[in-house]
Amino acid sequence: MTNKQSSYLGSSALEAVEHTLRSNTSVEFQDGYIDTLGGAPRPGIRRDQAMFRSRILPPIYERAWRPAISRLFFGKGLTEAEERRIVLEMLAIAPGERVLDVGCGTGNYTRHLAEAAGSGLTVGIDASKAMVSAAAKRGGGSNLAYLRGDACDLPFPDGEFEVVCSVGVIHMIAEPMKALAEMVRVLAPGGRLALVVSCEEDAIPFMKKQVTTFGRDELTGALRDAGLSDIGQRVIHRGQFVVGKKRT
């Protein structure tokens, strides 16, 4: 157990998250989550993704919206459970590791990451008030906390997490490579980063208008350029799973 892990045992996960934030971060405690953006609008999002600010989406997100998006990317041959299994196998989370889920939405992945992490602090971060609020209300474990923040300016020090995960998010961000650089920055030496994103190889015109469609070698190359090793990739239909390990 690391000192960072032992420092939050006995306190709430929200208090633990507050202690991990950079010293200059603005913090507001909301109903079950921490807000680091205050009254600022959702940052960094493409104009055509404004629906994620709506309070209409969270109630249907896990039941209808997320399954539909998964089928669009991966076709009917890959279930949500199988998608999640691939991500968890790529990350190989060990009990006690600190985990960050970037673009957590309503926490549909974050809850499973927290379960795998055991006592390890698991943080879900999203820029949408509606999404983070819905995730916090659902909960999911004493080691789990949610935060409203900007993926392109993560409010954490360098090397804070052993595991960073981002599922179906950076292709919707206006500056996806900036978000990727931030995820690499907060990843600890030896830590793993997993992404589930678009792949232009089988993309349709609708997708190219709505999201950034990454080339087959674009993200794997970006991770190598960022100094990551043990890079793996699995392309399925219009989506791809990418993983890398930060060198020690």
C-alpha positions in Angstrom: 0.0 0.0 0.0 1.4 3.4 -1.0 1.4 6.4 1.3 -1.1 8.1 -1.0 -3.4 5.1 -0.6 -3.1 4.9 3.2 -3.6 8.6 3.6 -7.2 8.5 2.6 -8.3 5.3 4.4 -10.7 6.3 7.1 -11.9 9.5 5.3 -14.4 9.8 2.5 -13.4 9.3 -1.1 -14.4 12.9 -1.8 -12.0 14.1 0.8 -9.3 11.9 -0.6 -9.9 13.4 -4.1 -9.6 16.9 -2.6 -6.2 16.1 -1.2 -5.0 14.8 -4.6 -5.9 18.0 -6.5 -3.3 20.6 -7.5 -3.0 23.3 -4.9 -4.4 26.0 -7.2 -7.6 24.2 -8.0 -10.9 25.8 -7.3 -13.1 23.4 -5.3 -16.8 23.4 -4.7 -18.5 20.5 -2.9 -21.8 19.7 -4.6 -24.4 17.0 -3.9 -22.1 14.0 -3.9 -19.3 15.3 -6.1 -16.6 18.0 -6.4 -16.9 20.8 -9.0 -13.6 22.3 -10.2 -15.2 24.3 -13.0 -17.7 26.4 -11.1 -20.1 28.3 -13.4 -18.0 27.8 -16.4 -19.6 26.0 -19.4 -18.5 22.6 -20.4 -15.0 23.2 -21.9 -13.4 21.6 -24.9 -16.4 20.0 -26.4 -17.2 20.0 -30.0 -20.2 22.2 -30.8 -22.2 19.3 -32.2 -21.9 17.4 -28.9 -23.9 20.0 -26.8 -26.5 17.3 -25.9 -24.2 16.1 -23.2 -25.0 19.2 -21.2 -28.7 18.3 -21.2 -30.4 16.8 -18.2 -32.5 14.7 -20.5 -29.6 12.4 -21.5 -28.5 10.9 -18.1 -31.7 9.0 -17.4 -31.5 7.2 -20.7 -27.8 7.1 -21.1 -27.0 3.6 -19.8 -30.3 2.0 -20.8 -30.5 3.3 -24.4 -28.0 5.9 -25.5 -24.8 4.0 -24.6 -25.9 0.7 -26.1 -26.8 2.4 -29.3 -23.4 4.1 -29.6 -21.7 0.9 -28.8 -23.5 -0.8 -31.7 -22.6 2.1 -34.0 -18.9 1.7 -33.3 -18.6 -2.1 -32.8 -21.6 -3.6 -34.6 -24.0 -6.1 -33.1 -21.3 -8.7 -32.5 -19.8 -7.0 -29.4 -22.0 -6.6 -26.3 -21.4 -3.9 -23.7 -20.2 -6.6 -21.2 -17.7 -7.9 -23.7 -16.5 -4.3 -24.5 -16.0 -3.8 -20.7 -14.2 -7.1 -20.3 -11.7 -6.1 -23.1 -10.9 -2.8 -21.3 -10.5 -4.4 -17.9 -8.2 -7.1 -19.3 -6.1 -4.4 -21.0 -5.8 -2.4 -17.8 -5.1 -5.4 -15.5 -6.0 -3.3 -12.4 -4.4 -4.6 -9.2 -6.2 -4.1 -5.8 -5.1 -0.8 -4.3 -4.1 1.0 -7.5 -5.4 4.5 -8.1 -7.7 4.8 -11.1 -8.9 7.7 -13.1 -11.8 7.4 -15.6 -11.8 10.4 -17.9 -15.2 11.3 -19.4 -17.0 9.1 -16.9 -20.5 10.0 -17.9 -23.0 8.4 -15.5 -20.3 6.1 -14.1 -21.2 3.0 -16.2 -17.5 2.1 -16.5 -16.2 3.8 -13.3 -18.2 1.5 -11.0 -16.5 -1.5 -12.5 -13.1 0.1 -12.4 -13.6 0.9 -8.7 -14.6 -2.7 -8.0 -11.4 -4.0 -9.6 -9.3 -1.5 -7.7 -10.5 -2.7 -4.3 -9.3 -0.2 -1.7 -7.6 1.9 -4.5 -9.1 5.4 -4.9 -11.1 5.5 -8.1 -12.1 8.9 -9.6 -14.6 9.6 -12.4 -14.2 13.0 -14.1 -16.6 14.6 -16.6 -17.2 18.2 -17.6 -21.0 17.7 -17.7 -22.9 18.7 -14.5 -25.8 16.5 -15.5 -23.6 13.5 -16.0 -21.5 13.8 -12.9 -24.5 14.5 -10.8 -26.3 11.4 -12.1 -23.1 9.3 -11.5 -22.7 10.6 -7.9 -26.4 9.8 -7.1 -25.9 6.2 -8.2 -22.7 5.8 -6.2 -20.8 2.5 -6.5 -18.3 2.0 -3.6 -16.6 3.6 -0.7 -13.4 4.0 -2.8 -15.2 5.9 -5.6 -15.6 9.6 -6.1 -16.8 11.9 -8.9 -15.4 15.2 -10.0 -16.5 17.8 -12.6 -13.5 18.9 -14.5 -11.8 19.5 -17.9 -10.2 16.5 -19.7 -7.8 19.0 -21.4 -6.7 20.4 -18.1 -6.9 17.6 -15.5 -6.7 19.1 -12.0 -4.2 16.6 -10.7 -0.4 16.6 -10.2 1.9 14.6 -12.5 1.9 10.8 -12.0 -1.1 10.7 -9.7 -2.7 7.5 -11.0 -1.5 4.0 -11.8 -4.4 3.5 -14.2 -6.1 5.9 -16.6 -9.1 4.9 -18.7 -11.1 6.9 -21.2 -14.0 5.2 -23.1 -15.8 6.8 -26.0 -14.7 10.4 -25.1 -11.7 12.0 -26.7 -13.1 11.7 -30.2 -15.8 14.1 -29.0 -13.4 16.7 -27.6 -12.4 19.6 -29.7 -8.7 19.1 -28.9 -8.4 15.3 -28.4 -4.6 15.2 -28.5 -4.5 17.8 -25.7 -6.7 15.5 -23.6 -4.5 12.5 -24.4 -1.4 14.5 -23.3 -3.1 15.3 -20.0 -3.9 11.6 -19.4 -0.3 10.6 -20.0 0.9 13.4 -17.7 -1.2 12.2 -14.7 -0.2 8.6 -15.3 2.4 7.2 -12.9 5.6 5.5 -14.2 4.7 1.9 -14.9 1.0 2.8 -15.1 -1.4 1.8 -17.9 -3.6 3.9 -20.1 -6.5 2.5 -22.1 -8.7 4.2 -24.7 -11.8 3.2 -26.5 -12.3 5.5 -29.5 -13.3 5.8 -33.1 -11.4 4.3 -36.0 -11.8 5.9 -39.5 -11.0 2.6 -41.3 -14.8 1.7 -41.4 -16.2 5.1 -40.5 -19.4 6.3 -42.1 -20.0 10.0 -43.2 -22.3 10.6 -40.3 -19.5 9.7 -37.8 -17.0 11.9 -39.5 -19.3 14.9 -39.1 -20.0 14.1 -35.4 -16.7 13.0 -34.0 -13.0 12.9 -34.7 -12.2 9.7 -36.5 -8.7 8.5 -35.8 -6.6 6.6 -38.2 -5.5 3.0 -37.4 -1.9 4.1 -36.5 -2.7 7.6 -35.2 -3.2 7.0 -31.5 -0.7 4.2 -31.2 1.8 6.5 -32.8 0.9 9.3 -30.4 1.4 7.0 -27.4 4.8 6.0 -28.7 5.8 9.6 -29.2 4.7 10.3 -25.7 7.1 7.7 -24.4 4.7 4.8 -23.7 5.6 1.2 -24.3 3.8 -2.2 -24.5 1.3 -0.6 -26.8 -1.6 -2.8 -27.9 -4.5 -2.2 -30.3 -7.7 -4.0 -31.2 -9.8 -2.7 -34.1 -13.4 -3.8 -34.3 -15.6 -2.4 -37.0 -15.6 1.5 -36.5 -14.0 1.5 -33.1 -10.6 0.6 -31.5 -9.2 -0.3 -28.2 -5.7 1.1 -27.5 -3.5 0.5 -24.4 0.0 1.6 -23.4 2.3 1.5 -20.4 4.2 4.5 -19.1 7.9 3.7 -18.9 9.5 3.7 -15.4 
